[in-house]
Amino acid sequence: MYYTYMLRCEDNSIYTGYTDDLNKRMKSHFEDGKHHAKYTKTHKPIKVEIAWQTKEKSNACKLEYYIKTLNKKEKEELILNNKLSNYLSGKIDLRRYRKVNLNKEVDNIYR
C-alpha cells in the first residue's frame, strides 16, 4: 500500500508527501533529523492532518502532485472536508483512493 499525506507545520504551512510506510515516514519527519524532507527540515511538522491510501505508487504520486498544485485555501478546505472530488475530479481516478483512519494507521504522537 502507498499513502499520500498532509502535515501541518509550526508556521501553519501544509506539507504534502507520499510513502509506502506511513508510521516510518512520520517518524522521520517528526523525530529523525537526517531523513526529513527538505521542507520539513526548516518547517517543523506538528501533526498529520489527513492521509489517503492507494494500491499503486503511481497513484500516490499523482495525488501528491495534484494536491501540491492547490492553493492554501483549497488545501485547508480539503483537510476540513476531505472532498477530493471538489478539486481533483477529472484529473485522477478518485475511486483508487481511500481516506486513512489515522487512529489505526498512525502512532498517536503524530496526530
Secondary structure, DSSP 8 states (H G I E B T S, - for coil): -EEEEEEEETTS-EEEEEES-HHHHHHHHHT-TTS--HHHHHS-EEEEEEEEEES-HHHHHHHHHHHHTS-HHHHHHHHHH--HHHHHBTTB-GGG-EE--HHHHS-GGG-
